[in-house]
């Protein structure tokens, strides 16, 4: 017995919706992970900036000159 065309279309649409739901979930997870990476990068960048300032003050106190 052949599947009626309307049922075939509905079956394909259901499969497409399932795939889209999976992609939506995957993209949401990727965005969350990217947000965490951005926050970690900002923290590390701030720490490096403070360290650069500290090193500059140490060089000034020791009388070191950049070559």
HELIX and SHEET records of a PDB file:
HELIX    1   1 UNK A    5  UNK A   62  1                                  58    
END                                                                             
